[in-house]
Amino acid sequence: VKCGAAAGYTQCHHIIYWSHGGATAIDNGCLLCTACHAQIHASDWEITMGADRHPWLIPPADVDPTRTPLPAYNRRTMTLAA
């Protein structure tokens, strides 16, 4: 999602963390490389799934005070709404 690593070098990330009741389901998952996965868990970055079923990155307030969602690396669409 963040760096565009090939799928073979990624891990599945629960968008709503499993430990917080998030389902292990395609609609609650995205692929992250090991480094990006660790960064998401260790920082205030968040991921949301857009209406187009693509993940969007929400930066922490210290990076972007408005926390405007950013499109993930590999995209077919460029809007948060479908």
Helices and strands as residue ranges (DSSP letters): G 7-9, E 10-14, G 18-20, G 26-28, E 29-33, H 34-42, E 46-49, E 55-58, E 70-71
